[in-house]
């Protein structure tokens, strides 16, 4: 058993920044990650980091753009905390050696991005995430923070109080991928989940194969609500053959979208008459798919992104890696011809419910980054807001897990009798039975070390069952069943019939998972075992996403319902929360917070 004050689960941008902040606050910190930190998916981020740095810009303008981009489903305290602190964090990165691109006078460059009223996106070529990871990892090494790499965290060690608000997280169990052993990690202060996104719920995604939503699923199974999970962002420019991302920076630099009739359709078809290609991502994604569905797409369903007019010198200075991606994966030289692009799953606006300090309803459990939902992005994230979220709220979670500034109380999970609850019964034939709980039976009566020991024993038993079972299914078949139905029915355009079909398919996949057995008996780097465990997380999260989408009868941000194509603020300006309780998912709501100490955000018609 390993013991530290603070355990950070995940070694991407949020995890690294959380670890640094906790260490600076005096805690003994360790990072536990199933990947080496510089292989984390943060490294795939290409576009940039939004922060109000220049005269003429302001954090207030950044906050207003963020709230508008969120289609007013964000919470004002989170939005303003973020916009106020992003500039300081960007300057800290620069002081730590982040190699930002610069203007001729030496100042950090900033360029336009979708949905922004000011060009406030800083960047490092088109490899911003890569440089961010290395800059933060250097600081982790400099500080001597312990890193347990290639340990796959599979369970939270949480006591079994009936009310999740009375539970405490004492540590985690993790599979040592090098040996196959299940080990225990105890946290005397706090556990921070910074495990990233869930893109592998879909079969066409910009996310890495490691992005299976592990932290979200683990938190859900011990009683933490998942918030706004129906709000999935589809990036408008991914390569059709692979889902590889083509940064919004291409459009920020002036790239143009065309349909098969040669129209610059964002303008000419009226989707975004003012901003065109730099409208928010949900607007551009719907426009592209509309063009494709109405017969103005190319080939097997894509549009074209053209950046040739920018000139080779500018392209190779600011977008060099995009040239390589297009050449390698599509056989297209974007210096000579347009690139094929189409929407692909990119980001989860929802996640583990937290406040702006990273706290969850379980004492000692925190979350940050894409795994968390601090209610910053609401129904749609603006490009360039994800990376600053990592270090703004990663730092907050790290400081608070280390015991600094703990005056704000941890949030409590509803349902609140004054908040509207879903009043319909879920059809039993749709198979909405929730995930199996991971809380430690009898844990409330155990000392923290003994509780963790029970969790380790339970996880070792589960691993042995997977390795020695006599089931006749493999994880690949089950996962593909989920991914295909999610891409078919819970995509950019959503209909009730398709969402119900998806729930049926997910229910069948959950049943099939009961017969899954690992065919590889080895213990060393057993990817079959790892991916089998991950598939359980994929199933749980797919169900929650689809439930939320079916329950929200309106169109808002990235969530578009064919039967309900308008935004309904009077009824649905509220967050969807799904909580695992007594074997079934429980759906409830809380209002979006549009008022801060400085301003009240009034929902307006969202146009670009």
VEXDREN-2710 file (C-alpha; in Angstrom, 1 decimal):
% VEXDREN-2710
k/r/px/py/pz
1/UNK/0.0/0.0/0.0
2/UNK/1.2/3.5/-0.9
3/UNK/0.3/6.6/1.1
4/UNK/0.4/10.3/0.3
5/UNK/-1.4/13.4/1.4
6/UNK/-2.9/14.1/-2.0
7/UNK/-3.4/11.6/-4.9
8/UNK/-3.9/13.0/-8.4
9/UNK/-5.4/10.5/-10.7
10/UNK/-4.3/11.3/-14.3
11/UNK/-1.2/13.0/-15.7
12/UNK/-2.7/15.3/-18.3
13/UNK/-2.8/19.1/-18.0
14/UNK/-5.3/19.3/-15.1
15/UNK/-3.6/16.5/-13.2
16/UNK/-0.1/18.1/-13.5
17/UNK/-1.3/21.5/-12.6
18/UNK/-3.2/20.1/-9.6
19/UNK/-0.2/18.3/-8.4
20/UNK/2.0/21.4/-8.6
21/UNK/-0.5/23.5/-6.7
22/UNK/-0.9/20.9/-4.0
23/UNK/2.8/20.5/-3.6
24/UNK/3.2/24.3/-3.4
25/UNK/0.7/24.2/-0.6
26/UNK/2.9/21.9/1.4
27/UNK/1.3/18.5/0.6
28/UNK/3.1/15.3/-0.2
29/UNK/1.7/14.6/-3.6
30/UNK/1.7/11.7/-6.0
31/UNK/0.3/11.4/-9.5
32/UNK/-1.2/8.0/-10.5
33/UNK/-1.6/7.6/-14.3
34/UNK/-2.3/4.8/-16.7
35/UNK/-0.1/6.6/-19.2
36/UNK/3.2/8.4/-18.9
37/UNK/2.2/12.1/-18.4
38/UNK/3.6/13.4/-21.6
39/UNK/1.5/10.8/-23.5
40/UNK/-1.7/12.2/-22.0
41/UNK/-4.4/13.4/-24.4
42/UNK/-3.8/17.0/-23.6
43/UNK/-0.8/16.7/-26.0
44/UNK/-3.2/16.4/-28.9
45/UNK/-4.7/19.8/-28.3
46/UNK/-3.7/22.0/-31.2
47/UNK/-5.5/25.3/-31.1
48/UNK/-4.7/27.5/-28.2
49/UNK/-5.4/29.0/-24.8
50/UNK/-7.9/31.8/-24.3
51/UNK/-7.0/34.6/-21.9
52/UNK/-7.6/38.4/-21.8
53/UNK/-4.1/39.7/-22.1
54/UNK/-4.2/42.8/-24.3
55/UNK/-5.4/46.3/-23.9
56/UNK/-8.8/46.5/-25.4
57/UNK/-9.8/43.1/-24.1
58/UNK/-11.1/42.2/-20.6
59/UNK/-11.9/39.3/-18.5
60/UNK/-15.5/40.5/-18.5
61/UNK/-15.7/40.2/-22.3
62/UNK/-14.2/36.7/-22.0
63/UNK/-16.8/35.7/-19.5
64/UNK/-19.6/37.1/-21.6
65/UNK/-18.4/35.2/-24.7
66/UNK/-18.1/32.1/-22.6
67/UNK/-21.6/32.4/-21.3
68/UNK/-23.0/33.1/-24.7
69/UNK/-21.1/30.2/-26.2
70/UNK/-22.5/28.0/-23.5
71/UNK/-26.0/28.9/-24.6
72/UNK/-26.5/30.2/-21.0
73/UNK/-26.3/26.8/-19.3
74/UNK/-23.0/27.7/-17.6
75/UNK/-22.8/28.9/-14.0
76/UNK/-21.6/32.5/-13.5
77/UNK/-19.3/31.8/-10.5
78/UNK/-17.4/29.3/-12.5
79/UNK/-17.3/31.4/-15.6
80/UNK/-16.0/34.5/-13.8
81/UNK/-13.5/32.5/-11.7
82/UNK/-12.1/31.1/-15.0
83/UNK/-12.0/34.4/-16.9
84/UNK/-10.4/36.3/-14.1
85/UNK/-7.7/33.8/-13.4
86/UNK/-6.8/32.6/-16.9
87/UNK/-4.4/35.6/-17.6
88/UNK/-2.4/35.0/-14.5
89/UNK/-2.1/31.3/-15.2
90/UNK/-1.0/32.0/-18.8
91/UNK/1.7/34.3/-17.6
92/UNK/2.8/31.7/-15.1
93/UNK/3.2/29.2/-17.9
94/UNK/5.2/31.7/-19.8
95/UNK/7.5/32.2/-16.8
96/UNK/7.9/28.4/-16.6
97/UNK/9.1/28.3/-20.2
98/UNK/6.0/27.6/-22.3
99/UNK/7.2/28.4/-25.9
100/UNK/4.3/30.6/-27.0
101/UNK/4.3/31.9/-30.6
102/UNK/5.2/35.6/-30.6
103/UNK/4.7/38.7/-32.7
104/UNK/7.5/40.6/-34.2
105/UNK/7.8/42.8/-31.1
106/UNK/8.2/39.8/-28.8
107/UNK/4.8/39.8/-27.2
108/UNK/2.8/36.5/-27.0
109/UNK/0.7/36.1/-30.2
110/UNK/-3.1/35.9/-30.0
111/UNK/-5.4/35.0/-32.9
112/UNK/-9.2/34.8/-33.4
113/UNK/-11.2/31.7/-32.5
114/UNK/-14.8/30.7/-32.9
115/UNK/-17.3/32.6/-30.7
116/UNK/-14.8/35.2/-29.4
117/UNK/-15.4/38.9/-29.6
118/UNK/-11.6/39.6/-29.4
119/UNK/-8.6/37.7/-30.7
120/UNK/-7.5/36.3/-27.3
121/UNK/-6.3/32.8/-28.2
122/UNK/-2.6/32.3/-27.4
123/UNK/-0.9/29.4/-29.0
124/UNK/2.4/27.6/-29.6
125/UNK/2.3/26.8/-33.3
126/UNK/-0.3/24.1/-33.7
127/UNK/1.1/22.0/-30.9
128/UNK/-0.1/24.0/-28.0
129/UNK/-1.1/21.0/-25.9
130/UNK/2.1/19.2/-26.5
131/UNK/4.2/22.1/-25.3
132/UNK/1.8/22.7/-22.3
133/UNK/2.3/19.1/-21.2
134/UNK/6.0/19.3/-21.3
135/UNK/6.1/22.6/-19.6
136/UNK/4.0/21.3/-16.7
137/UNK/5.8/18.0/-16.5
138/UNK/9.2/19.8/-16.2
139/UNK/7.8/21.5/-13.1
140/UNK/6.6/18.2/-11.7
141/UNK/10.1/16.7/-12.1
142/UNK/11.7/19.9/-10.7
143/UNK/9.7/19.6/-7.6
144/UNK/10.3/15.9/-7.1
145/UNK/6.6/15.0/-7.2
146/UNK/6.2/11.2/-7.2
147/UNK/4.7/9.8/-10.4
148/UNK/3.3/6.3/-10.6
149/UNK/3.0/5.8/-14.3
150/UNK/1.2/2.9/-16.0
151/UNK/-1.0/2.3/-13.0
152/UNK/-4.6/2.1/-14.1
153/UNK/-6.9/3.3/-11.3
154/UNK/-10.1/1.2/-11.3
155/UNK/-12.0/1.9/-8.1
156/UNK/-12.4/4.6/-5.4
157/UNK/-12.2/3.5/-1.8
158/UNK/-15.4/5.1/-0.4
159/UNK/-17.4/4.2/2.7
160/UNK/-21.0/3.0/2.3
161/UNK/-23.0/5.6/4.1
162/UNK/-26.6/5.6/2.6
163/UNK/-26.3/9.3/1.8
164/UNK/-23.4/10.2/-0.5
165/UNK/-23.0/13.5/1.3
166/UNK/-21.9/11.5/4.4
167/UNK/-19.3/9.4/2.5
168/UNK/-15.5/9.9/2.5
169/UNK/-13.0/8.9/-0.1
170/UNK/-9.8/7.4/1.4
171/UNK/-7.9/6.3/-1.7
172/UNK/-8.0/4.2/-4.8
173/UNK/-7.2/0.8/-6.2
174/UNK/-5.0/0.6/-9.3
175/UNK/-3.9/-2.1/-11.6
176/UNK/-0.1/-2.1/-12.1
177/UNK/0.0/-2.6/-15.9
178/UNK/3.6/-3.8/-15.7
179/UNK/2.8/-6.7/-13.4
180/UNK/-0.9/-7.2/-13.3
181/UNK/-1.1/-6.7/-9.5
182/UNK/-3.8/-4.7/-7.9
183/UNK/-2.4/-2.2/-5.5
184/UNK/-3.9/0.3/-2.9
185/UNK/-3.1/4.0/-2.8
186/UNK/-4.2/5.8/0.4
187/UNK/-4.8/9.6/0.5
188/UNK/-4.8/11.2/3.9
189/UNK/-5.9/14.5/2.4
190/UNK/-7.7/14.1/-0.9
191/UNK/-8.1/12.4/-4.2
192/UNK/-8.3/14.5/-7.3
193/UNK/-9.8/12.9/-10.4
194/UNK/-8.2/14.4/-13.5
195/UNK/-8.7/11.5/-15.9
196/UNK/-9.9/13.4/-19.0
197/UNK/-12.6/12.7/-21.5
198/UNK/-14.8/9.9/-22.7
199/UNK/-14.5/10.0/-26.5
200/UNK/-14.3/6.2/-26.8
201/UNK/-18.0/6.1/-26.1
202/UNK/-18.2/7.0/-29.8
203/UNK/-16.6/5.3/-32.8
204/UNK/-15.6/8.5/-34.6
205/UNK/-13.8/10.7/-32.1
206/UNK/-10.8/13.0/-31.9
207/UNK/-10.0/11.4/-28.5
208/UNK/-7.2/8.9/-27.8
209/UNK/-7.9/5.3/-27.2
210/UNK/-7.2/5.9/-23.5
211/UNK/-10.1/8.3/-23.2
212/UNK/-12.7/6.0/-21.7
213/UNK/-14.1/8.3/-19.0
214/UNK/-12.6/6.3/-16.1
215/UNK/-12.9/9.0/-13.5
216/UNK/-16.5/9.9/-14.4
217/UNK/-17.6/6.3/-14.2
218/UNK/-15.8/5.6/-10.9
219/UNK/-17.3/8.7/-9.3
220/UNK/-20.8/7.8/-10.6
221/UNK/-20.5/4.3/-9.1
222/UNK/-19.9/5.7/-5.6
223/UNK/-22.8/8.2/-5.7
224/UNK/-21.4/11.4/-7.2
225/UNK/-23.9/12.9/-9.7
226/UNK/-22.8/13.3/-13.3
227/UNK/-23.9/16.7/-14.6
228/UNK/-25.1/17.8/-18.1
229/UNK/-23.8/14.6/-19.7
230/UNK/-26.0/15.0/-22.8
231/UNK/-23.9/18.0/-23.8
232/UNK/-21.4/16.4/-26.1
233/UNK/-19.3/18.6/-28.4
234/UNK/-18.8/17.5/-32.0
235/UNK/-15.8/19.3/-33.5
236/UNK/-16.6/20.5/-37.1
237/UNK/-13.2/19.7/-38.6
238/UNK/-12.0/16.2/-38.1
239/UNK/-10.5/13.9/-40.8
240/UNK/-13.1/11.5/-42.1
241/UNK/-11.0/8.4/-42.1
242/UNK/-9.7/8.6/-38.6
243/UNK/-11.3/11.3/-36.5
244/UNK/-8.0/13.1/-36.2
245/UNK/-8.5/16.7/-35.2
246/UNK/-7.9/19.6/-37.6
247/UNK/-7.5/22.6/-35.2
248/UNK/-9.9/25.5/-35.2
249/UNK/-6.7/27.5/-35.6
250/UNK/-7.0/26.8/-39.4
251/UNK/-10.2/28.8/-39.4
252/UNK/-8.8/31.2/-36.9
253/UNK/-6.1/32.0/-39.4
254/UNK/-8.6/32.4/-42.2
255/UNK/-9.4/28.9/-43.4
256/UNK/-12.6/28.6/-45.4
257/UNK/-15.3/25.9/-45.6
258/UNK/-16.9/24.9/-49.0
259/UNK/-19.6/22.6/-50.1
260/UNK/-19.6/20.6/-53.3
261/UNK/-21.3/23.5/-55.2
262/UNK/-18.3/25.7/-54.4
263/UNK/-20.3/27.8/-51.9
264/UNK/-18.7/29.2/-48.8
265/UNK/-21.8/27.9/-47.1
266/UNK/-21.5/29.4/-43.6
267/UNK/-22.0/32.8/-45.2
268/UNK/-23.9/32.0/-48.4
269/UNK/-26.5/29.7/-46.8
270/UNK/-27.0/32.0/-43.9
271/UNK/-25.8/29.7/-41.0
272/UNK/-23.6/32.5/-39.6
273/UNK/-23.9/35.6/-41.7
274/UNK/-21.5/37.6/-39.6
275/UNK/-18.9/35.2/-38.2
276/UNK/-19.0/32.5/-40.9
277/UNK/-16.5/29.8/-40.2
278/UNK/-15.7/31.4/-36.8
279/UNK/-19.2/30.8/-35.4
280/UNK/-19.3/28.5/-32.3
281/UNK/-18.6/24.8/-32.9
282/UNK/-22.1/23.5/-32.5
283/UNK/-23.4/26.0/-35.2
284/UNK/-20.6/25.0/-37.6
285/UNK/-21.1/21.3/-37.0
286/UNK/-24.9/21.4/-37.7
287/UNK/-24.3/23.5/-40.8
288/UNK/-21.8/21.0/-42.2
289/UNK/-24.1/18.0/-41.6
290/UNK/-27.1/19.9/-43.0
291/UNK/-25.1/20.5/-46.2
292/UNK/-24.1/16.8/-46.4
293/UNK/-27.7/15.6/-45.7
294/UNK/-29.1/17.9/-48.3
295/UNK/-26.8/16.6/-51.0
296/UNK/-24.2/19.3/-51.1
297/UNK/-21.4/17.3/-49.5
298/UNK/-18.5/15.4/-51.1
299/UNK/-18.0/11.7/-51.5
300/UNK/-18.9/9.6/-48.4
301/UNK/-20.1/12.6/-46.4
302/UNK/-17.7/15.5/-45.8
303/UNK/-17.1/19.2/-46.8
304/UNK/-13.8/20.8/-47.7
305/UNK/-11.6/23.1/-45.6
306/UNK/-9.3/25.3/-47.7
307/UNK/-6.3/27.2/-46.4
308/UNK/-4.2/27.5/-49.6
309/UNK/-4.9/31.2/-49.8
310/UNK/-3.0/31.8/-46.5
311/UNK/0.3/31.0/-48.3
312/UNK/2.9/28.4/-47.6
313/UNK/5.0/30.6/-45.4
314/UNK/2.2/31.4/-43.0
315/UNK/0.9/27.8/-43.0
316/UNK/4.3/26.3/-42.2
317/UNK/4.9/28.8/-39.5
318/UNK/1.7/28.4/-37.6
319/UNK/0.0/25.2/-38.9
320/UNK/2.8/22.9/-40.0
321/UNK/1.6/19.8/-38.2
322/UNK/-1.8/20.1/-39.9
323/UNK/0.0/19.7/-43.3
324/UNK/1.5/16.5/-42.0
325/UNK/-1.8/15.1/-40.6
326/UNK/-3.6/15.7/-43.9
327/UNK/-0.9/14.2/-46.0
328/UNK/-0.5/11.2/-43.7
329/UNK/-4.1/10.3/-43.0
330/UNK/-6.0/11.5/-46.0
331/UNK/-3.3/11.6/-48.8
332/UNK/-4.1/15.3/-49.3
333/UNK/-1.5/18.1/-49.5
334/UNK/-3.3/21.1/-48.0
335/UNK/-0.8/23.4/-49.6
336/UNK/-2.1/22.2/-53.0
337/UNK/-5.8/21.3/-52.4
338/UNK/-8.6/21.6/-49.7
339/UNK/-8.8/19.0/-46.9
340/UNK/-11.9/16.8/-46.4
341/UNK/-13.5/17.4/-42.9
342/UNK/-16.6/16.4/-41.1
343/UNK/-17.9/16.6/-37.5
344/UNK/-16.6/14.2/-34.9
345/UNK/-17.0/13.7/-31.2
346/UNK/-14.5/15.9/-29.5
347/UNK/-15.3/17.0/-25.9
348/UNK/-17.7/16.4/-23.0
349/UNK/-19.1/19.6/-21.5
350/UNK/-20.6/17.5/-18.7
351/UNK/-18.8/15.4/-16.1
352/UNK/-18.5/14.9/-12.3
353/UNK/-20.4/17.6/-10.5
354/UNK/-18.1/20.0/-8.7
355/UNK/-18.0/23.5/-7.4
356/UNK/-15.4/26.0/-8.6
357/UNK/-12.9/24.6/-6.0
358/UNK/-13.1/21.1/-7.4
359/UNK/-15.1/19.7/-4.5
360/UNK/-17.6/16.9/-5.0
361/UNK/-20.4/15.8/-2.6
362/UNK/-18.0/13.2/-1.2
363/UNK/-15.6/14.4/1.4
364/UNK/-12.0/14.1/0.2
365/UNK/-12.9/13.6/-3.5
366/UNK/-12.2/16.3/-6.0
367/UNK/-12.2/16.5/-9.8
368/UNK/-10.8/18.9/-12.5
369/UNK/-10.4/19.2/-16.2
370/UNK/-12.7/17.4/-18.7
371/UNK/-13.6/14.7/-16.2
372/UNK/-15.3/17.4/-14.1
373/UNK/-18.3/19.6/-14.7
374/UNK/-17.7/22.9/-12.9
375/UNK/-20.4/24.3/-15.2
376/UNK/-18.0/26.4/-17.2
377/UNK/-19.0/25.2/-20.7
378/UNK/-22.7/24.7/-20.3
379/UNK/-24.2/23.4/-23.5
380/UNK/-21.3/24.3/-25.8
381/UNK/-17.5/24.9/-25.2
382/UNK/-15.7/27.7/-27.0
383/UNK/-12.5/26.6/-28.7
384/UNK/-9.5/27.7/-26.7
385/UNK/-11.3/27.4/-23.3
386/UNK/-10.4/23.8/-22.6
387/UNK/-6.7/24.3/-21.9
388/UNK/-7.1/27.2/-19.5
389/UNK/-9.8/25.3/-17.7
390/UNK/-7.2/22.6/-17.0
391/UNK/-4.8/24.8/-15.2
392/UNK/-7.3/27.3/-13.6
393/UNK/-9.4/24.6/-12.0
394/UNK/-6.6/22.1/-11.7
395/UNK/-4.8/24.6/-9.5
396/UNK/-7.9/25.3/-7.5
397/UNK/-8.5/21.6/-6.8
398/UNK/-4.9/21.0/-5.9
399/UNK/-4.8/23.8/-3.4
400/UNK/-8.1/22.7/-1.8
401/UNK/-7.2/19.1/-1.6
402/UNK/-4.1/20.2/0.2
403/UNK/-6.2/22.0/2.8
404/UNK/-5.9/25.6/1.6
405/UNK/-8.8/28.0/1.7
406/UNK/-11.4/25.4/2.7
407/UNK/-14.0/28.0/3.8
408/UNK/-16.5/27.2/1.0
409/UNK/-18.5/24.1/2.0
410/UNK/-18.5/21.1/-0.3
411/UNK/-21.5/20.9/-2.6
412/UNK/-24.3/18.5/-1.6
413/UNK/-26.1/16.2/-4.0
414/UNK/-29.8/16.7/-4.5
415/UNK/-32.6/16.0/-5.1
416/UNK/-33.8/19.3/-3.7
417/UNK/-37.6/19.3/-3.2
418/UNK/-37.7/22.8/-4.6
419/UNK/-36.0/21.7/-7.9
420/UNK/-38.1/20.1/-10.6
421/UNK/-37.6/16.4/-10.8
422/UNK/-38.2/14.2/-13.8
423/UNK/-41.9/13.3/-13.4
424/UNK/-42.1/10.4/-15.8
425/UNK/-41.3/6.8/-15.3
426/UNK/-38.4/5.4/-17.4
427/UNK/-39.7/2.5/-19.6
428/UNK/-38.5/-0.7/-18.0
429/UNK/-37.9/-2.3/-21.4
430/UNK/-35.2/0.3/-22.2
431/UNK/-32.8/-1.3/-19.7
432/UNK/-31.9/1.8/-17.7
433/UNK/-30.6/-0.3/-14.7
434/UNK/-27.6/1.6/-13.4
435/UNK/-24.0/0.6/-12.8
436/UNK/-23.1/-1.8/-10.0
437/UNK/-22.0/0.2/-6.9
438/UNK/-18.3/0.3/-6.0
439/UNK/-18.7/1.5/-2.4
440/UNK/-17.1/-0.8/0.2
441/UNK/-19.7/-2.8/2.0
442/UNK/-19.5/-2.1/5.7
443/UNK/-16.9/0.6/5.0
444/UNK/-18.5/3.0/7.4
445/UNK/-17.2/0.9/10.3
446/UNK/-13.7/0.5/9.1
447/UNK/-10.6/2.5/9.7
448/UNK/-9.3/4.2/6.5
449/UNK/-6.5/1.7/6.0
450/UNK/-8.8/-1.3/6.5
451/UNK/-11.4/0.2/4.2
452/UNK/-8.8/0.6/1.4
453/UNK/-7.7/-3.0/2.1
454/UNK/-11.3/-4.2/1.5
455/UNK/-11.5/-2.2/-1.7
456/UNK/-8.2/-3.8/-2.9
457/UNK/-9.5/-7.3/-2.1
458/UNK/-12.8/-6.6/-4.0
459/UNK/-10.9/-5.4/-7.0
460/UNK/-8.5/-8.3/-7.0
461/UNK/-11.5/-10.6/-7.0
462/UNK/-13.0/-8.8/-9.9
463/UNK/-9.8/-9.0/-11.9
464/UNK/-9.5/-12.7/-11.2
465/UNK/-13.0/-13.3/-12.4
466/UNK/-12.3/-11.6/-15.6
467/UNK/-9.1/-13.5/-16.2
468/UNK/-10.5/-17.0/-15.3
469/UNK/-14.2/-16.7/-16.2
470/UNK/-15.9/-19.0/-18.7
471/UNK/-17.8/-16.3/-20.6
472/UNK/-18.0/-16.4/-24.4
473/UNK/-17.8/-12.7/-25.2
474/UNK/-14.9/-10.4/-25.7
475/UNK/-14.8/-6.7/-24.9
476/UNK/-14.3/-5.6/-28.5
477/UNK/-17.8/-6.9/-29.6
478/UNK/-19.5/-5.2/-26.6
479/UNK/-17.7/-1.9/-27.0
480/UNK/-18.3/-1.7/-30.7
481/UNK/-22.0/-2.3/-30.1
482/UNK/-22.1/0.8/-27.8
483/UNK/-19.9/3.0/-30.0
484/UNK/-21.9/2.3/-33.1
485/UNK/-25.3/3.1/-31.6
486/UNK/-24.0/6.2/-30.0
487/UNK/-22.6/7.5/-33.3
488/UNK/-25.8/6.6/-35.1
489/UNK/-28.4/7.9/-32.6
490/UNK/-26.7/10.3/-30.0
491/UNK/-24.8/12.4/-32.4
492/UNK/-25.2/16.0/-33.7
493/UNK/-28.9/15.5/-34.6
494/UNK/-31.0/13.6/-32.1
495/UNK/-34.5/12.1/-32.3
496/UNK/-36.6/10.4/-29.6
497/UNK/-36.9/7.2/-31.5
498/UNK/-33.2/7.0/-32.1
499/UNK/-32.4/7.8/-28.4
500/UNK/-34.7/5.0/-27.3
501/UNK/-33.1/2.6/-29.7
502/UNK/-29.7/3.6/-28.3
503/UNK/-30.9/2.8/-24.8
504/UNK/-32.0/-0.6/-25.9
505/UNK/-28.7/-1.3/-27.5
506/UNK/-26.8/-0.1/-24.4
507/UNK/-28.9/-2.4/-22.3
508/UNK/-28.1/-5.3/-24.5
509/UNK/-24.4/-4.4/-24.3
510/UNK/-24.6/-4.3/-20.5
511/UNK/-26.2/-7.7/-20.5
512/UNK/-23.6/-9.1/-22.9
513/UNK/-20.8/-7.6/-20.7
514/UNK/-21.9/-10.1/-18.0
515/UNK/-20.5/-12.9/-20.2
516/UNK/-17.2/-11.1/-21.1
517/UNK/-14.0/-12.9/-20.3
518/UNK/-10.4/-11.9/-20.9
519/UNK/-8.8/-14.3/-23.3
520/UNK/-5.2/-13.2/-22.7
521/UNK/-4.0/-15.0/-19.5
522/UNK/-0.8/-13.0/-19.1
523/UNK/-0.2/-10.5/-16.3
524/UNK/2.3/-8.1/-17.9
525/UNK/0.8/-5.3/-20.0
526/UNK/-2.4/-7.2/-20.5
527/UNK/-4.2/-4.7/-22.8
528/UNK/-7.1/-7.2/-23.1
529/UNK/-7.7/-6.9/-19.4
530/UNK/-7.3/-3.2/-19.3
531/UNK/-9.7/-2.6/-22.2
532/UNK/-12.3/-5.0/-20.7
533/UNK/-12.3/-3.0/-17.5
534/UNK/-12.5/0.3/-19.5
535/UNK/-15.5/-1.1/-21.5
536/UNK/-17.6/-1.2/-18.3
537/UNK/-17.0/2.6/-18.0
538/UNK/-18.0/3.1/-21.6
539/UNK/-21.3/1.3/-21.1
540/UNK/-22.1/3.3/-17.9
541/UNK/-21.4/6.7/-19.5
542/UNK/-23.1/5.9/-22.7
543/UNK/-26.3/5.2/-20.8
544/UNK/-26.1/8.4/-18.8
545/UNK/-25.5/10.5/-21.9
546/UNK/-28.4/9.0/-23.7
547/UNK/-30.8/9.3/-20.7
548/UNK/-30.0/13.0/-20.4
549/UNK/-30.5/13.6/-24.1
550/UNK/-33.9/11.8/-24.1
551/UNK/-35.0/13.7/-21.0
552/UNK/-34.2/17.2/-22.4
553/UNK/-37.0/18.2/-24.9
554/UNK/-35.3/21.3/-26.3
555/UNK/-32.4/22.3/-28.5
556/UNK/-29.6/24.1/-26.7
557/UNK/-26.0/24.4/-27.7
558/UNK/-24.6/21.0/-28.8
559/UNK/-27.9/19.3/-27.9
560/UNK/-30.3/19.4/-30.9
561/UNK/-33.6/17.6/-30.8
562/UNK/-35.5/17.1/-34.0
563/UNK/-38.9/17.2/-32.2
564/UNK/-37.9/20.3/-30.1
565/UNK/-35.9/22.7/-32.2
566/UNK/-36.1/25.7/-30.0
567/UNK/-34.5/26.7/-26.7
568/UNK/-37.0/26.7/-23.8
569/UNK/-35.5/28.9/-21.1
570/UNK/-38.5/29.1/-18.8
571/UNK/-38.5/25.3/-18.3
572/UNK/-35.0/24.1/-19.2
573/UNK/-32.5/26.7/-18.1
574/UNK/-31.3/24.0/-15.6
575/UNK/-28.7/21.4/-15.3
576/UNK/-29.4/17.7/-15.8
577/UNK/-27.9/15.5/-13.0
578/UNK/-27.9/11.7/-13.0
579/UNK/-27.0/9.9/-9.7
580/UNK/-26.6/6.2/-9.1
581/UNK/-28.7/5.3/-6.2
582/UNK/-29.9/1.8/-5.0
583/UNK/-29.3/0.1/-8.3
584/UNK/-31.0/2.6/-10.6
585/UNK/-30.0/6.0/-12.2
586/UNK/-31.8/8.9/-10.6
587/UNK/-32.5/11.9/-12.7
588/UNK/-32.9/15.4/-11.1
589/UNK/-32.1/19.0/-11.9
590/UNK/-30.8/22.2/-10.5
591/UNK/-31.1/25.7/-11.9
592/UNK/-28.3/27.3/-13.9
593/UNK/-26.7/30.2/-12.0
594/UNK/-26.7/33.3/-14.1
595/UNK/-26.0/35.8/-11.4
596/UNK/-22.6/36.7/-9.9
597/UNK/-21.4/39.4/-7.6
598/UNK/-20.7/41.7/-10.5
599/UNK/-23.3/40.9/-13.2
600/UNK/-26.4/39.0/-14.1
601/UNK/-26.3/37.3/-17.5
602/UNK/-29.6/37.7/-19.4
603/UNK/-30.2/34.9/-21.9
604/UNK/-30.4/36.3/-25.4
605/UNK/-30.9/34.8/-28.9
606/UNK/-27.6/33.3/-29.8
607/UNK/-26.4/34.3/-33.3
608/UNK/-23.1/34.6/-35.1
END
